[in-house]
Amino acid sequence: MNFPRPRHRNTQPPPRPVTSDQSTVDGPLHPTPDLNGTFGTLIGLALTALLANGELPSTLARASSVGTLLSLGFGVAMDLRLGGLRNLIRADLMAILAFYFLTLFEFLFPQGAFDRMIDVQSTHLAILAVDLGFLGLLVGRHLVHPSRQPFTHTLTREIPAIWIVVIFWIVTLIGYLHMLIAVDFDVILMVEWFMDPRFSQPWQRGKFGDWKALLVELGLFLYLIPPLAGIMNARRARYGTISLWLVNGILALTFFYGFTGGTRNIFAAYLVTFLIAYCFALPFARRKELILLCLGSGAFMILATYFMLQFRGMGFRDYIHGNYEPQVAQEKTLFVDNNLYAICRLVDIFPHKQHYLGWEIPYQALIRPIPRAIWPGKPEGLSSTIEDALGVEGVTIAASFVGEAYMSGGLLAVFVIAIIFGVMTGWWNYLASPHNSELGILIYASGFFATIISMRSLFVFTTALLPTVAALVIGAYAVSLLRSQAQRIFKKAAERKIPLRAPARGPVPRRP
């Protein structure tokens, strides 16, 4: 009897360019900044620094914000001309844009309160420090040119589609485990806690964590969920419908968790890593889908930024139900993070009223990922924090990596730290390639989390690298496992192979 052949979903590796010539690839083999664009951006920044002026701190900051935006826009246009839209998906460019968003973007809108908090002289020096930050990021990204793609074998080796699905669910379980334990595995209760005010959830760790804090740190695996979901959605033909629905449900839950938490840099990291993975996994022919996704993600981030500021102090539940005291009417404007104000205060204090902290800041950044349960004598923090310098208590003040570097050693330290970030983000671009497997795309996209979040604070840089390190370890293990399986298969085939000595006449006997 002839039975109908069962239909199988295509789980084979997606097609790639089969040539080493770059003519089949849209632009360079890996995303790269245009040197002429960088040169033009630097000229624009220099002219902005020389010509920007204003009688009020806010007008001075606005002039600098507009000039910097136009200068960066020229560089982006040159990068787009060099390699198309995918050439804009680079670690160095994301770092520069994130840094601009945190420091100068809000001054495109009226900031009357800024004039009452600071003076013009401090604003001038703070903007100079910010310009040095841009200078280091722009120059540093051109200083390293690897002769070959780092981690080539791990990044380009294809793995079965089912492995991506398994990795996704393992990452999800580990990332949410500390929350589920805190609510006795009641998912509904966990989602309800999402909508409470920040830092009130039962899974929040204390200032000095014990062994339980190790479990909380595993929550960093959540940052691998968006890029994995982006890969699976972009190459949805390889995955079953039910798997995609479940994956997108977890993705929506993760976005909801990031949104209701009110921390914009975390939500931005979720959105950007999803976008990066989706764009690199998307076939080249689906260009319209890529453009629409980028435009939609940008609009979504702007709306999220506005609403997250409205409810982050009271909780999402009270905000949507109206259970809060109306605030005193304030000036209608866009507020981001007041990083420039914090930098203005810091340049007033260091070194005139307090000595630079020197190597204390980079040392604290390096040792931060080490759990206190492993190192009980770990230093408890800086001898003088940003909050101490600004004379505030009970809140966390962000000053971007520029403010923290200035506390360490002034303008010279700002430029050195910016150069280091520029070199690292420029080097990371070399991990991207049209030959990358889905695993390679995951590793490349996960690094954008550390890139974005470290612009707000260099203290979190080493901790933010942990998901990427985990992705590299998982990738190396998966590739090693595939290699060992292939070797076993080849060995068994070689053992069963008939010697290649055919008789002079007649057909070769078939092995039963």
C-alpha positions as CSV (number, residue, x, y, z in Angstrom):
1,M,0.0,0.0,0.0
2,N,1.1,3.5,-0.7
3,F,0.8,5.8,2.3
4,P,1.0,9.6,2.0
5,R,4.5,10.8,3.0
6,P,4.4,12.9,6.2
7,R,5.2,16.6,5.9
8,H,8.1,17.9,7.9
9,R,8.9,21.4,8.7
10,N,12.1,22.8,7.2
11,T,14.7,22.7,10.0
12,Q,17.7,22.8,7.8
13,P,20.2,25.7,8.2
14,P,19.0,28.8,6.3
15,P,20.8,29.6,3.0
16,R,23.8,31.9,3.1
17,P,25.9,33.7,0.5
18,V,28.0,31.0,-1.0
19,T,30.8,33.2,-2.1
20,S,33.7,35.0,-0.5
21,D,33.1,38.0,-2.7
22,Q,31.4,40.9,-1.0
23,S,29.4,41.6,-4.0
24,T,26.6,39.4,-2.8
25,V,26.5,41.1,0.6
26,D,24.9,44.5,1.1
27,G,28.0,46.5,2.0
28,P,31.1,45.4,4.0
29,L,31.4,41.9,5.3
30,H,30.9,43.1,8.8
31,P,29.3,46.4,9.9
32,T,31.9,49.2,10.0
33,P,31.9,52.9,10.5
34,D,32.8,55.1,7.6
35,L,36.1,56.9,8.2
36,N,35.0,60.0,6.3
37,G,31.8,60.1,8.3
38,T,33.8,60.0,11.5
39,F,36.0,62.8,10.3
40,G,33.0,64.9,9.4
41,T,31.4,64.2,12.8
42,L,34.5,65.3,14.6
43,I,34.6,68.5,12.6
44,G,31.0,69.1,13.5
45,L,31.6,68.5,17.2
46,A,34.6,70.8,17.2
47,L,32.5,73.6,15.6
48,T,29.7,73.0,18.0
49,A,32.1,73.3,21.0
50,L,33.5,76.5,19.6
51,L,30.3,78.2,18.5
52,A,27.7,77.0,21.0
53,N,26.8,79.8,23.3
54,G,23.9,80.9,25.5
55,E,23.1,83.3,28.4
56,L,21.3,80.5,30.3
57,P,22.5,77.0,31.0
58,S,19.6,75.4,29.2
59,T,20.1,77.5,26.0
60,L,23.8,76.6,26.0
61,A,22.9,72.9,26.4
62,R,20.3,73.2,23.7
63,A,22.8,74.6,21.2
64,S,25.2,71.8,22.0
65,S,22.5,69.2,21.7
66,V,21.4,70.5,18.3
67,G,25.0,70.8,17.0
68,T,25.9,67.3,18.3
69,L,22.8,65.8,16.8
70,L,23.5,67.3,13.3
71,S,27.1,66.1,13.5
72,L,26.1,62.5,14.5
73,G,23.4,62.6,11.8
74,F,26.1,63.3,9.2
75,G,28.1,60.3,10.4
76,V,25.1,58.0,10.3
77,A,24.2,59.1,6.8
78,M,27.7,58.2,5.6
79,D,27.5,54.9,7.3
80,L,24.2,54.2,5.7
81,R,25.6,55.1,2.3
82,L,28.6,52.8,2.9
83,G,26.7,49.6,3.7
84,G,22.9,50.1,3.9
85,L,20.6,49.8,6.9
86,R,22.3,46.7,8.4
87,N,25.6,48.7,8.6
88,L,23.9,50.9,11.2
89,I,23.4,47.9,13.5
90,R,26.8,48.3,15.2
91,A,27.9,48.3,18.8
92,D,29.8,51.5,18.6
93,L,26.9,53.4,17.0
94,M,24.5,52.1,19.6
95,A,26.8,53.3,22.3
96,I,27.1,56.7,20.8
97,L,23.4,57.1,20.4
98,A,22.7,55.8,23.9
99,F,25.2,58.3,25.3
100,Y,23.6,61.2,23.4
101,F,20.1,60.1,24.6
102,L,21.3,60.0,28.2
103,T,23.1,63.4,28.2
104,L,21.9,65.8,25.6
105,F,18.7,64.5,24.0
106,E,16.3,66.1,26.6
107,F,17.7,69.6,25.8
108,L,16.1,69.5,22.4
109,F,13.0,70.4,24.5
110,P,12.6,73.3,27.0
111,Q,14.3,72.6,30.3
112,G,13.5,75.7,32.5
113,A,14.2,73.8,35.7
114,F,17.8,73.3,34.6
115,D,18.4,77.0,34.7
116,R,17.4,77.1,38.4
117,M,19.8,74.3,39.4
118,I,23.1,75.2,37.8
119,D,25.1,78.0,36.3
120,V,26.6,78.6,32.8
121,Q,30.2,78.1,33.8
122,S,29.6,74.6,35.2
123,T,27.5,73.8,32.1
124,H,30.4,74.8,29.8
125,L,32.8,72.4,31.6
126,A,30.3,69.6,31.8
127,I,29.6,69.9,28.0
128,L,33.3,69.8,27.4
129,A,33.5,66.5,29.3
130,V,30.6,65.1,27.3
131,D,32.4,66.2,24.1
132,L,35.5,64.3,25.2
133,G,33.3,61.3,25.7
134,F,32.0,61.5,22.1
135,L,35.6,62.1,20.9
136,G,36.9,58.9,22.6
137,L,34.0,56.8,21.4
138,L,34.3,58.0,17.8
139,V,38.1,57.7,17.6
140,G,38.5,54.5,19.6
141,R,36.2,52.5,17.2
142,H,38.7,52.9,14.4
143,L,41.8,51.8,16.4
144,V,41.5,48.0,16.3
145,H,41.3,46.0,13.0
146,P,41.4,42.2,13.7
147,S,42.8,40.2,10.7
148,R,40.0,37.7,11.1
149,Q,36.6,37.3,12.8
150,P,37.0,36.5,16.5
151,F,35.5,33.2,17.6
152,T,34.9,32.2,14.0
153,H,34.3,28.5,14.6
154,T,31.7,29.2,17.3
155,L,29.9,32.0,15.5
156,T,29.6,30.3,12.1
157,R,28.8,26.7,13.0
158,E,25.2,25.9,12.4
159,I,23.2,24.0,15.1
160,P,19.8,22.3,14.7
161,A,16.8,24.4,15.2
162,I,15.6,22.4,18.2
163,W,18.8,23.4,20.0
164,I,17.8,27.0,19.8
165,V,14.4,26.2,21.2
166,V,15.9,24.2,24.1
167,I,18.4,27.0,24.8
168,F,15.5,29.5,24.9
169,W,13.5,27.5,27.5
170,I,16.6,26.9,29.6
171,V,17.4,30.6,29.6
172,T,13.8,31.4,30.5
173,L,13.7,29.0,33.4
174,I,17.0,30.2,34.8
175,G,16.2,33.9,34.3
176,Y,12.8,33.8,36.1
177,L,13.7,31.2,38.7
178,H,14.5,33.6,41.5
179,M,11.1,35.3,40.9
180,L,9.2,32.1,40.8
181,I,10.8,30.9,44.0
182,A,9.9,34.1,45.8
183,V,6.2,33.7,44.9
184,D,6.0,29.9,45.3
185,F,5.8,29.4,41.5
186,D,2.6,31.4,41.3
187,V,2.9,33.0,37.8
188,I,-0.2,35.2,38.3
189,L,1.1,36.6,41.6
190,M,4.5,37.2,39.9
191,V,2.9,39.3,37.2
192,E,0.9,41.2,39.9
193,W,4.2,42.1,41.7
194,F,5.5,43.4,38.4
195,M,2.9,46.3,38.6
196,D,3.9,47.3,42.1
197,P,6.4,50.2,42.8
198,R,10.0,49.6,42.0
199,F,12.2,47.8,44.5
200,S,9.2,46.5,46.5
201,Q,9.1,43.0,44.9
202,P,9.9,40.1,47.2
203,W,12.7,38.9,45.0
204,Q,14.7,42.1,45.3
205,R,18.2,41.5,46.8
206,G,19.6,43.5,49.7
207,K,22.6,45.8,49.5
208,F,25.0,43.1,50.7
209,G,23.8,39.9,49.2
210,D,24.3,36.4,50.7
211,W,24.3,33.1,48.9
212,K,20.7,33.8,47.8
213,A,22.0,36.8,45.8
214,L,23.7,34.3,43.6
215,L,20.3,33.1,42.5
216,V,19.2,36.7,41.9
217,E,22.2,37.3,39.7
218,L,21.1,34.5,37.4
219,G,18.3,36.8,36.4
220,L,20.7,38.3,34.0
221,F,19.8,35.4,31.7
222,L,16.6,37.3,31.0
223,Y,18.7,39.5,28.7
224,L,19.1,36.5,26.3
225,I,15.4,36.0,25.9
226,P,14.8,39.0,23.4
227,P,17.6,38.1,21.0
228,L,16.6,34.5,21.0
229,A,13.0,35.4,20.3
230,G,14.2,37.8,17.6
231,I,16.1,35.1,15.8
232,M,13.2,32.6,15.9
233,N,10.7,35.2,14.7
234,A,13.0,36.3,11.8
235,R,13.5,32.7,10.7
236,R,10.1,31.5,11.6
237,A,9.9,29.0,8.8
238,R,12.3,26.8,10.8
239,Y,10.1,26.6,13.9
240,G,6.7,25.2,14.6
241,T,3.7,27.5,15.1
242,I,3.1,26.4,18.7
243,S,6.7,27.0,19.6
244,L,6.5,30.5,18.1
245,W,3.4,31.3,20.0
246,L,4.9,30.2,23.3
247,V,8.2,32.0,22.6
248,N,6.3,35.2,21.8
249,G,4.3,34.8,25.0
250,I,7.5,34.7,27.0
251,L,8.8,37.7,25.0
252,A,5.7,39.7,25.8
253,L,6.0,38.8,29.5
254,T,9.7,39.9,29.5
255,F,8.8,43.2,27.8
256,F,6.0,43.8,30.2
257,Y,8.4,43.1,33.1
258,G,10.9,45.6,31.7
259,F,8.2,48.2,31.1
260,T,6.5,48.0,34.4
261,G,9.9,48.2,36.2
262,G,10.2,51.8,35.1
263,T,14.0,51.4,34.4
264,R,14.4,52.8,30.9
265,N,17.9,51.5,30.2
266,I,16.8,47.9,31.0
267,F,13.7,48.2,28.7
268,A,15.9,49.7,26.0
269,A,18.3,46.8,26.3
270,Y,15.5,44.3,25.8
271,L,14.2,46.2,22.8
272,V,17.6,46.8,21.1
273,T,18.8,43.2,21.6
274,F,15.6,41.9,20.1
275,L,15.9,44.3,17.2
276,I,19.6,43.5,16.5
277,A,19.0,39.7,16.5
278,Y,15.9,40.1,14.3
279,C,17.6,42.3,11.8
280,F,20.7,40.1,11.4
281,A,18.6,36.9,11.2
282,L,16.2,38.3,8.7
283,P,16.9,37.3,5.0
284,F,18.2,40.1,2.8
285,A,15.1,40.0,0.6
286,R,12.8,41.2,3.4
287,R,14.1,44.7,3.5
288,K,10.7,46.3,3.9
289,E,10.0,44.3,7.0
290,L,13.4,45.5,8.4
291,I,12.6,49.1,7.8
292,L,9.1,48.9,9.4
293,L,10.5,47.1,12.4
294,C,13.2,49.7,13.0
295,L,10.7,52.6,12.7
296,G,8.2,50.9,14.9
297,S,10.8,50.1,17.6
298,G,12.0,53.7,17.6
299,A,8.4,55.0,18.1
300,F,7.7,52.4,20.7
301,M,10.8,53.3,22.7
302,I,9.9,57.0,22.7
303,L,6.4,56.3,24.0
304,A,7.7,53.9,26.6
305,T,10.2,56.5,27.8
306,Y,7.5,59.0,28.4
307,F,5.0,56.7,30.2
308,M,7.7,54.9,32.3
309,L,8.6,58.2,33.9
310,Q,5.0,58.8,34.9
311,F,4.5,55.7,37.0
312,R,7.9,54.4,38.0
313,G,7.6,56.0,41.5
314,M,4.0,54.8,42.2
315,G,3.8,51.5,40.3
316,F,2.0,50.6,37.1
317,R,-1.2,49.3,38.9
318,D,-1.8,52.5,40.8
319,Y,-1.1,54.6,37.7
320,I,-3.6,52.9,35.4
321,H,-6.3,52.9,38.2
322,G,-5.6,56.5,39.2
323,N,-4.8,55.6,42.8
324,Y,-2.3,58.4,43.5
325,E,-2.1,62.0,44.5
326,P,-1.8,64.3,41.6
327,Q,1.6,66.0,41.4
328,V,2.1,69.7,41.5
329,A,1.9,71.1,37.9
330,Q,5.3,71.0,36.4
331,E,6.7,72.4,33.1
332,K,5.5,70.2,30.2
333,T,8.7,68.9,28.7
334,L,10.6,65.7,28.1
335,F,12.8,64.4,30.9
336,V,15.4,61.6,30.4
337,D,17.8,61.2,33.2
338,N,19.4,64.5,34.2
339,N,22.8,63.1,33.5
340,L,24.2,66.5,32.4
341,Y,23.0,68.1,35.6
342,A,24.9,65.5,37.6
343,I,28.0,66.0,35.6
344,C,27.7,69.8,36.2
345,R,27.6,69.2,39.9
346,L,30.6,66.8,39.8
347,V,32.8,69.2,37.8
348,D,32.1,71.8,40.5
349,I,33.1,69.4,43.3
350,F,36.1,67.5,41.8
351,P,38.9,68.4,42.4
352,H,38.2,71.8,44.1
353,K,36.2,70.4,47.1
354,Q,37.2,66.8,47.0
355,H,40.2,64.9,45.6
356,Y,39.8,62.6,42.6
357,L,39.1,59.0,43.5
358,G,41.8,57.6,41.2
359,W,41.9,53.9,40.6
360,E,39.1,53.3,43.1
361,I,36.4,53.5,40.4
362,P,37.8,51.1,37.8
363,Y,38.7,48.7,40.6
364,Q,35.2,48.7,41.9
365,A,33.9,48.1,38.3
366,L,36.2,45.1,37.9
367,I,35.3,43.4,41.1
368,R,31.6,44.1,41.0
369,P,30.5,40.7,39.4
370,I,32.2,38.7,42.2
371,P,29.5,37.6,44.7
372,R,29.9,38.5,48.3
373,A,29.1,34.9,49.2
374,I,32.4,33.9,47.5
375,W,34.4,36.9,48.7
376,P,33.0,38.0,52.2
377,G,35.7,40.7,52.5
378,K,34.7,42.4,49.2
379,P,34.8,46.3,49.5
380,E,31.4,47.7,50.2
381,G,31.6,50.6,47.7
382,L,33.3,53.8,46.9
383,S,34.7,56.0,49.6
384,S,32.6,58.8,48.2
385,T,29.6,58.1,45.9
386,I,27.9,60.3,43.5
387,E,25.1,60.7,46.0
388,D,27.5,61.8,48.7
389,A,29.2,64.3,46.4
390,L,25.8,65.8,45.5
391,G,24.5,65.7,49.1
392,V,21.4,63.5,48.5
393,E,20.1,60.4,50.2
394,G,17.7,57.7,49.5
395,V,18.0,58.0,45.7
396,T,20.4,56.7,43.0
397,I,22.0,59.4,40.8
398,A,23.2,58.6,37.4
399,A,26.0,60.6,35.8
400,S,26.8,58.4,32.8
401,F,30.3,56.9,32.4
402,V,31.6,60.4,31.8
403,G,30.6,61.6,35.3
404,E,32.1,58.5,36.9
405,A,35.3,58.8,34.9
406,Y,35.6,62.5,35.9
407,M,35.4,61.5,39.5
408,S,38.3,59.2,38.9
409,G,40.7,61.5,37.2
410,G,39.1,64.6,35.5
411,L,39.0,65.2,31.8
412,L,42.0,63.0,31.0
413,A,40.2,60.0,32.6
414,V,37.1,60.8,30.7
415,F,39.0,60.6,27.4
416,V,40.8,57.4,28.3
417,I,37.7,55.6,29.4
418,A,35.8,56.8,26.3
419,I,38.7,55.5,24.1
420,I,38.5,52.1,25.8
421,F,34.8,51.9,25.3
422,G,35.3,52.9,21.6
423,V,37.9,50.3,21.1
424,M,35.8,47.5,22.6
425,T,32.7,48.4,20.7
426,G,34.6,48.8,17.4
427,W,36.2,45.3,18.0
428,W,32.8,43.8,18.8
429,N,31.6,44.8,15.3
430,Y,33.9,42.2,13.8
431,L,31.9,39.5,15.4
432,A,29.1,40.2,13.0
433,S,29.1,38.5,9.6
434,P,26.5,37.3,7.0
435,H,28.1,33.9,7.6
436,N,27.1,33.8,11.3
437,S,24.8,31.0,12.4
438,E,21.8,31.6,14.6
439,L,24.1,31.0,17.6
440,G,26.5,33.6,16.3
441,I,23.7,36.1,15.9
442,L,22.7,35.5,19.5
443,I,26.2,36.1,20.8
444,Y,26.6,39.3,18.8
445,A,23.2,40.7,19.8
446,S,23.7,39.9,23.5
447,G,26.7,42.2,23.6
448,F,24.6,45.2,22.9
449,F,23.1,44.9,26.4
450,A,26.5,45.7,28.0
451,T,27.1,48.4,25.3
452,I,23.9,50.3,26.1
453,I,23.8,50.0,29.8
454,S,27.4,50.9,30.4
455,M,26.8,54.3,28.9
456,R,24.8,55.1,31.9
457,S,27.3,53.7,34.4
458,L,30.6,52.0,33.9
459,F,30.1,50.1,37.2
460,V,27.6,47.8,35.6
461,F,29.7,47.0,32.5
462,T,31.5,43.9,33.8
463,T,28.2,42.6,35.3
464,A,26.3,43.3,32.0
465,L,28.9,41.2,30.1
466,L,27.9,38.1,32.0
467,P,25.0,37.1,29.7
468,T,27.3,37.5,26.7
469,V,29.9,35.3,28.4
470,A,27.2,32.8,29.1
471,A,26.1,32.8,25.5
472,L,29.8,32.3,24.4
473,V,30.2,29.4,26.8
474,I,26.9,27.8,25.7
475,G,27.9,28.3,22.0
476,A,31.4,26.8,22.5
477,Y,29.9,23.8,24.3
478,A,27.2,23.3,21.6
479,V,29.8,23.4,18.8
480,S,32.1,21.1,20.7
481,L,29.2,18.7,21.2
482,L,28.3,18.8,17.5
483,R,32.0,18.2,16.6
484,S,32.2,15.1,18.9
485,Q,29.0,13.7,17.4
486,A,30.2,14.2,13.9
487,Q,33.5,12.5,14.8
488,R,31.6,9.5,16.2
489,I,29.5,9.2,13.1
490,F,32.5,9.4,10.8
491,K,34.3,6.8,12.9
492,K,31.4,4.3,12.8
493,A,31.1,4.9,9.1
494,A,34.8,4.3,8.6
495,E,34.7,1.1,10.6
496,R,31.8,-0.3,8.5
497,K,33.2,0.9,5.1
498,I,34.3,-1.8,2.5
499,P,37.9,-1.5,1.3
500,L,38.0,0.3,-2.0
501,R,39.3,-2.8,-4.0
502,A,36.7,-3.6,-6.7
503,P,37.1,-6.8,-8.8
504,A,38.4,-6.4,-12.3
505,R,35.1,-7.4,-13.8
506,G,31.5,-7.3,-12.7
507,P,29.7,-4.9,-10.4
508,V,30.8,-4.1,-6.9
509,P,29.1,-6.5,-4.4
510,R,26.5,-4.7,-2.3
511,R,26.9,-4.9,1.5
512,P,23.8,-6.3,3.1
